Amino acid sequence: MTQIKTPNQNSLDHFFRGAFSIDMVLITFHNQKLKILLQEKKDLPGGKQLGLPGKLILPNEDTDEAIDNLMVSILGNAEFYKKQLRAFSELDRHPLGRIITFAYYGLIPFKKIDKNIFEELHWADFDNMPKLSLDHNHILNEVFKRFKKGLNRHPLVFQLLPEKFILSDITTIYEKAFNQKLDLPNFRKRILNGGLVAPSGEFKKSEKGYGRPAELYMQSNITQKAPVRNQIHFQFSA
């Protein structure tokens, strides 16, 4: 029977030969598409690659501070919905050594994003992800599962929308997220009857300059004041 060699418990330096990092899956909605923020990775073996925005955690940072500092440095803004997903700790996930990463996902309205973001940042379509560096496609898949579950159970969709929006924006987000076509009249009826939105009294002018203007809605006071379960009870398959 093979014995597993363990380090000398008195030699603590063995346990500090690793590093921790954070990675962010940031989702936004723009031009009728769900988009994910990607970053060029220039310090990996094999040359420049695309991956999730991330960084090593400094000794004086906790994970939440690290993710906020990263977002401020690349977006100029950390004030948006974000949650820690989990740690990814596979032994061979990083070619430079043992690095355990804490993955976060964030939802942000496009209007909150500084348009002068760094050149090495890119937006990719939710439903057309390229091959990414390291294990970042695996992290993305895990985040997508959580994102879809959140859309089914809670009104997370509003975290992607501006203060005033048209109902077709909501239906488009669900169709893109679940890659399913909706019964639009029934879906709109469920949204309106579910108490999640309220009319703003304003209308969006047609970009083509003709046609009936679409009514603008706002998130209802109920969902603004406290997180609630999705009263519409959407049940899409992930």
ABEGO torsion letter per residue (X at the ends): XBBBBBBBAABAAAAAABBBBBBBBBBBBBGGBBBBBBBBBAABBGEBBBBBBBBBBBAABBAAAAAAAAAAAAAGBABBBBBBABBBABAAABAAEBBBBBBBBBBBBAAABBABBBAABBBBBAABBBBBBEAAAAAAAAAAAAAAAAAAABBAAAAABBABBBAAAAAAAAAAAAGBBBBAAAAAAAAAAAGABBBAGBBBBBAAGBEBBBBBBBBBAAAAABBBBBAAGBBBBX
